[in-house]
Amino acid sequence: DKYLKKGEVRFGKNVKIFENAVVKGPCYIGDNCVIGNNSLIREYVDLENDCLIGANAEITRSIFQENVHIHSGYFGDSILGKGCRVGAGTVTANVRIDRGEIKSMVKNEKIGTGLNSLGAIIGENTKIGINASLMPGVLIGSNCQIGPKSVVFENIEDNINFYSEFKGIKKKKIDPLTEKS
């Protein structure tokens, strides 16, 4: 095989694993899953049937329900509901910058999770654009669209299209002789 397997890993039927991928158990890889080149699947991952993990992705301590497709990115301590699609470069932040307890909003009340490591929990059929950043402990509903380069700091209810505002890049022409504008 051209990939590396360590620890207890249970594979379903028709699993395809491409070159230089690493799968470290314990974990479960369901039927018809595809794991792309150079991906790292490590400890306590549950990929249900028909998941597609693109090249250069890293997943740890996460559950991907059936038919989840992701590209490159990092997914730690997260749950992705059935049918989610996630663009390249997306990251689920799973640890606060101060390494403190992660709190989540539940019924308009911020509650402690008792965890220092918790990524995002995402409902079914949600689509996330490229280079999105999901902060620790956010809850994203079903049937949502998260725009490319969006940063999600707060929960998003079901059936919401969420896009971070992008105002463009300010450009100035510089005189090459004086290096002043």
Phi, psi and omega in degrees: 000151182260011176236168182248130177241130178229143177075187182280118178229129177253124181252137171281195181277150172059035177279134177244127179234124185268174189306141173065012173285151177235130178237112181249124180276175005282138174197168181232131177239114186285180181301143172061024177278152176234130178240118188284170180308139172062016178279153178237114176250114187226138174039118170061044175255137175237108175256111179286181186302147170066029176274145177239119178250113183288174181300146172065024177269152172233130180227133175216144176045052185223159176239126173246115179288182187303143170063036174270134178237126175231162172248206181299151179150184180237132181226100181242136174052045187233161174233126176245124182288165182310134173079009178292148175232128186230126181286164183300145174082005180284142182229131168261108175291131183240001179222136176291154181297330178268004178064020180277180180295138179274133178245145178234151176275124177227120181051049178062022177231130178281119182241147175286139179268345186077007183243145172260359180217110178204124179272225181256151172242119191237131180287180184291147172059026177274140180247132182235127181287176183295150173058030175281151178236124182247119184286160184303134172078009179284147177247124181242129185288184177277154175059035178262161169235125177251120185290161178300144177063016178283149175243121184255109179260339185230162179301152176234126181289168176305150170061037180246138168263121184239125178225127172290140180287131178240120185263005178089184183244132178279130181239141174231141175277135181247136174288119184296338181279322182255347185056029176242154179276000000 
